[in-house]
Amino acid sequence: MDRPRLFCDSCGMRMEESGDHGGGKQDNPYCKNCCDETGVLKPKSVIRETLIKFYIEKYDYPKTAAENFVDDFMATMPAWQNKQEKL
């Protein structure tokens, strides 16, 4: 039996339960926050804005710092490596 993915390939969120995976599908490499209700990955721009808001609200990052951090972080994630979606 394959082990479930433990971290989202889009945002890095820990996925411990099947409900944490997009669309509730344990084989989905993306979390429920990065997917629509059917498990399809949302556009990079939507996820970027969500992550920026998260870092501002949770960690009190200034907006520019949050934007820079999120852009650098997303560039390392498998879902976004070598992808040039216009933001």
Summary of the structure (lengths in Angstrom):
residues: 87
radius of gyration: 13.1
end to end distance: 38.9
largest distance: 44.1
contacts: 229
relative contact order: 0.17
helix: 39%
strand: 7%
